[in-house]
Each structure stands twice: as structure tokens, then as C-alpha cells.
Amino acid sequence: MSKSKLYVVTGVSGRTGAAAARALLNAGMRVRVIVRDEDKGGIWAAQGAEVAIADLTNTSSLYKALIGADGAYIVSPPQYYLDNLFEQAECMAHSIAEAATKAQLPKLVALSSIGAEQSSGTGWIAMNRLLEQRLNQTDLSIAYLRAAYFMENWGPLAQIAVTQGELPSFLAPLDQKLPMIATEDIGRIAAEILCENWDGTRIIELEGPDRYSPNEVAVTLTKALDKMIKPIAIPESDWIQFISGQDFSTVAIAGFIEMTQGLNSKHIAFSNSNVERRQGTVSLDTVVSAMRI
């Protein structure tokens, strides 16, 4: 009987990494999760995964975690509280590229973002672009998952809607539909791609089964809460005040504003180039139903 392949998964403390690890374990694959703190590995060890302790900025520890693997799913987590979050993202990109090259990793799936091909005007998404650019300098076989807006981003705003009956929205106009995707779909698709046979570089755009406007998010919340929820566009002049106190650095706030402006103006959108596309199956209704609101 052939031995199942070993896949490394980062970001298992977050949503997409956890979903990818679960999908691979359910498929009977050997999984090695990377965590920064040993305490966070216990839940995965209990499910049969190997646990490696590594820091994405430490090439040596990351190399040890990647060695012997048949592939890896990489999530480069943004450090929004840092003033140098873009420099930190670049440091992680270099460490990931060097460690994966040294480990002779056969293939790598990296979480990126819609708009990562744009050279400016994308705010936070520039961190994904940094990762893509650094990995492109290697000879690795890489699949970039350029994911749409996360449906789960509505969670904090939905909490406000519960108490106030109004859903504040940074996205505008309120009737503009945007591609969105559930993080569960991202992780599942990442696992599927890891199990596929391929070489070279792939760019894969990910979105959910439908596109949604803020108006439709409000309708979905109205149904879930059995309470009328009215969508309200937050004026740009109020954005800084609205997100202050959320442990974002000044640089992170500026990046959020630029990214959101880019989404609203459609500067950040899926490309019309000849790239792969995958569509998730998890609807907004399902995501909202799972929210603790």
C-alpha cells in the first residue's frame, strides 16, 4: 500500500488554513501544521496531524518544517498593529521563498488576493503582491489563489446591525455587487489544488457561488435575524473614526482606506486575462447563519 503524501499547512489558527488542514486530513493525507506556539498545535495533534513550531520570518525553522513535504499551503498573516507591516510582509516573503527553495518543495499553494496584479492603489493587497513577486524569483511550482472579498469580513459589521438595526458598510454604492467567497471554500480549494499534479506557475481567481451587494447582505441578515436591517454607507470622512480603536497602526489604517477605495472604484477587480477560475459552493446565507450574532 502506497504511503499517503505529506502536505504542510500554515495559518491553521486562522480560517483558511484550518479549512485546508481539515480537508487534507479528511482526504486521508498526512498533514503537518505549522504553528508559532506549541500550545496551538494540540488540537491538530489530536486530529492526527504532525505539528511543527516555526516562525514565517525565520528561514531556518521554516525550512525544517517544510523538509520532506510533497507540497505546502502558505498563508502570510498581516500584522496590522505594526507601522512597518509592509516591511514585515516582505520579510516573510523572503523567508518563505528561501525556506521552500532550500527544502526543494515540489509545489506550493499561496493565498493571495484579487487585485494582486495591480502595482499601486491596492492598500493591504500590496502585501500579497510582495509575496507573489518574491516567489516568482524562485524556480518553484506555485499556485497563487487570488481570492475575492471574504464573506466573513461582514461579521463585525453584522454585530453592529444586531443592536442598531442598521448594517454599516464601507463598500459602496450599496447596490454594487462584488465577488465574495467563504473562507471555508478557500481552504477546501487550496487542499484540492495541492492534491493535483501540476508544474510551473498558476494564477487562480476564487469567488463564491454568487456576487453580493451590501444591500443583499442586509437582506440576508434581515432573514437570519428575523428583524429588519437597513444598509447604511459609511461616509469616507468617517472611516478613520469608525475603525479607530481596533489595534490598527496608522499605516494599516491608510492601507485599509486605499484598499476599500480601490474595491469601490473597481480598480481592484478580477482581471480579464486568461487565468484559471474556481467557484466556491458556500453561500452568504450559510456564512451568516454560522456567525455568532
C-alpha positions in Angstrom: 0.0 0.0 0.0 1.5 3.4 -1.0 2.2 5.9 1.7 -0.1 9.0 1.6 1.5 12.2 0.7 2.6 14.8 3.3 1.3 18.3 3.0 2.3 21.3 5.2 -0.3 23.9 6.1 0.4 27.3 7.7 -2.2 29.6 9.1 -4.1 26.9 10.9 -5.0 29.4 13.7 -6.9 31.3 11.0 -9.9 30.3 8.9 -8.5 29.2 5.5 -5.5 27.3 7.0 -7.8 25.4 9.3 -10.1 24.6 6.5 -7.3 23.4 4.3 -5.8 21.2 7.0 -9.2 19.7 7.8 -9.9 18.9 4.1 -6.5 17.2 3.7 -6.9 15.1 6.8 -10.4 14.1 5.7 -8.9 13.1 2.4 -6.5 10.7 4.2 -3.4 12.8 3.6 -0.6 13.2 6.1 -0.7 16.8 7.4 2.0 18.8 9.1 0.7 22.0 10.6 3.0 25.0 11.3 2.2 27.0 14.5 4.3 29.6 16.3 3.3 28.4 19.8 3.3 24.7 20.8 0.0 25.2 22.7 -1.8 25.9 19.4 -0.7 22.6 18.0 -2.5 20.4 20.5 -5.9 20.5 18.7 -4.2 19.4 15.5 -2.1 16.7 17.0 -5.4 15.3 18.4 -6.7 15.0 14.9 -3.7 13.1 13.7 -1.6 15.9 12.3 2.1 16.4 12.8 3.0 19.7 14.5 6.0 21.9 13.6 7.0 25.0 15.5 8.2 27.7 13.2 8.1 31.5 12.5 7.4 32.6 9.0 10.2 35.2 9.4 12.7 32.6 10.4 14.1 30.8 7.4 15.8 28.0 9.4 12.8 27.0 11.4 10.5 27.2 8.4 12.9 25.1 6.3 12.8 22.4 9.0 9.0 22.4 8.9 8.9 22.1 5.1 11.6 19.5 4.5 10.3 16.2 3.2 6.8 17.6 2.3 5.1 17.0 -1.1 3.6 20.5 -1.0 2.5 23.3 1.2 -0.3 25.8 1.7 1.1 29.2 2.7 -0.8 32.0 4.4 1.3 35.1 5.1 -0.6 36.7 8.0 -0.6 40.5 8.0 0.5 42.2 11.2 -2.0 45.1 11.2 -0.8 46.5 14.5 2.7 47.2 13.1 3.7 50.5 11.5 6.1 48.5 9.3 3.6 45.8 8.3 4.6 46.0 4.7 8.3 45.5 5.6 7.2 42.6 7.8 5.3 41.1 4.9 8.3 41.4 2.7 10.5 39.8 5.3 8.0 36.8 5.5 8.0 36.6 1.7 11.8 36.3 1.6 11.9 33.7 4.4 9.1 31.6 2.7 10.9 31.7 -0.7 14.3 30.8 0.8 13.0 28.0 3.0 10.8 26.5 0.3 13.7 26.6 -2.2 16.1 25.0 0.3 13.6 22.3 1.2 13.1 21.6 -2.6 9.4 21.8 -2.1 7.7 20.2 -5.1 4.8 22.6 -5.1 3.3 25.5 -3.1 -0.1 27.0 -2.9 -0.1 30.6 -1.7 -3.0 32.6 -0.6 -3.1 35.9 -2.5 -5.9 38.3 -3.3 -8.0 39.8 -6.0 -6.1 42.8 -7.4 -2.6 41.5 -6.6 -1.6 42.1 -10.2 -2.0 45.8 -9.7 1.2 47.8 -9.0 -0.5 50.5 -6.9 -3.7 51.7 -5.3 -4.5 48.5 -3.5 -3.6 49.1 0.1 -3.3 45.9 2.1 -3.3 43.8 -1.1 0.2 45.1 -1.8 1.4 42.6 0.8 0.1 39.8 -1.3 1.8 41.3 -4.3 5.1 41.3 -2.4 4.7 37.6 -1.7 3.9 36.8 -5.3 6.9 38.9 -6.6 9.4 37.2 -4.3 8.1 33.7 -5.0 8.3 34.4 -8.7 12.0 34.8 -8.4 12.3 31.1 -7.5 12.0 28.0 -9.7 9.2 26.6 -7.5 5.9 25.3 -8.9 3.4 27.8 -7.4 -0.3 28.3 -7.5 -1.5 31.7 -6.4 -5.0 31.8 -5.0 -6.3 35.3 -5.8 -9.3 35.2 -3.5 -12.3 37.6 -3.6 -13.5 39.6 -0.6 -14.1 37.3 2.4 -17.7 36.9 3.3 -16.6 36.7 6.9 -15.4 40.3 6.8 -19.1 41.2 7.4 -19.0 39.6 10.9 -18.1 42.7 12.9 -20.5 44.9 11.0 -23.2 42.3 11.4 -22.7 42.5 15.2 -23.5 46.3 15.0 -26.6 45.5 12.9 -27.9 43.2 15.6 -28.0 46.1 18.2 -28.7 49.1 15.9 -30.9 47.6 13.2 -28.5 49.2 10.6 -25.7 47.5 8.7 -22.8 49.9 8.2 -20.9 49.4 5.0 -17.5 50.6 3.8 -18.4 49.1 0.4 -20.4 51.5 -1.8 -22.5 52.1 -3.7 -24.9 49.9 -1.7 -26.3 48.2 -4.8 -22.9 47.4 -6.3 -22.3 43.6 -6.5 -18.8 42.4 -5.6 -17.3 38.9 -5.8 -17.1 37.4 -2.4 -16.0 34.0 -1.1 -16.3 32.0 2.2 -13.0 31.1 3.8 -14.1 27.5 4.1 -14.2 27.4 0.3 -10.7 28.9 0.0 -9.2 26.3 2.3 -11.0 23.4 0.6 -9.9 24.6 -2.9 -6.4 25.0 -1.6 -6.4 21.4 -0.4 -7.8 20.2 -3.8 -5.1 22.1 -5.7 -2.3 20.7 -3.5 -3.5 17.2 -4.4 -3.5 17.9 -8.1 -0.5 17.2 -10.3 1.0 20.3 -11.9 4.2 22.2 -12.7 5.0 25.8 -13.2 3.1 28.8 -12.1 -0.7 29.0 -11.9 -2.9 32.0 -11.1 -6.3 31.0 -9.9 -9.1 33.5 -9.1 -11.5 32.4 -6.4 -15.1 33.6 -5.7 -18.2 32.2 -4.3 -21.4 30.9 -6.0 -22.9 34.4 -6.3 -21.8 38.1 -6.2 -23.4 40.2 -3.5 -24.1 43.9 -2.8 -24.2 45.5 0.6 -28.0 45.7 0.1 -28.1 41.9 -0.4 -26.0 41.4 2.7 -28.6 43.4 4.7 -31.4 41.3 3.3 -29.6 38.1 4.3 -29.2 39.5 7.8 -32.8 40.5 7.9 -33.8 36.9 7.2 -31.3 35.4 9.6 -32.3 37.7 12.5 -36.0 38.0 11.6 -35.5 41.7 12.1 -35.4 44.5 9.6 -31.8 45.5 8.9 -31.1 48.7 6.9 -27.8 49.1 5.0 -26.0 52.4 5.6 -23.0 53.5 3.6 -20.3 54.9 5.9 -19.1 58.3 4.5 -15.3 58.2 3.7 -14.9 61.1 6.0 -15.9 58.9 8.9 -13.8 55.8 8.0 -10.8 56.6 10.3 -13.1 57.3 13.3 -15.1 54.2 12.6 -12.1 51.8 12.6 -10.1 53.5 15.3 -9.5 51.5 18.5 -9.2 48.2 16.6 -5.5 47.9 17.1 -4.6 49.1 13.6 -1.5 51.1 13.1 -1.6 54.4 11.3 -0.1 52.7 8.2 -2.6 49.8 8.4 -5.5 52.3 8.5 -4.2 54.1 5.5 -3.8 50.7 3.7 -7.4 49.8 4.6 -8.7 53.0 3.2 -6.8 52.7 -0.1 -7.9 49.1 -0.5 -11.6 49.9 0.2 -11.5 52.9 -2.2 -10.0 50.5 -4.8 -12.8 48.0 -4.3 -15.5 50.7 -4.6 -14.0 52.2 -7.7 -13.5 48.7 -9.3 -9.7 49.4 -9.6 -9.4 46.2 -7.5 -11.3 43.6 -9.5 -10.7 40.3 -11.2 -8.6 40.6 -14.3 -9.8 39.9 -17.8 -6.6 37.9 -18.5 -6.5 34.3 -19.3 -6.2 32.9 -15.8 -7.9 29.9 -14.1 -11.1 30.5 -12.1 -12.6 28.4 -9.4 -16.0 28.9 -7.8 -16.9 28.0 -4.3 -20.1 26.5 -3.1 -20.7 28.2 0.3 -23.4 30.9 0.1 -23.6 34.1 2.0 -26.7 32.7 3.7 -24.6 29.8 5.1 -21.8 32.1 6.3 -24.3 34.5 8.0 -26.1 31.5 9.7 -22.7 30.4 11.1 -21.9 33.8 12.6 -22.4 34.2 16.3 -24.8 37.1 16.1 
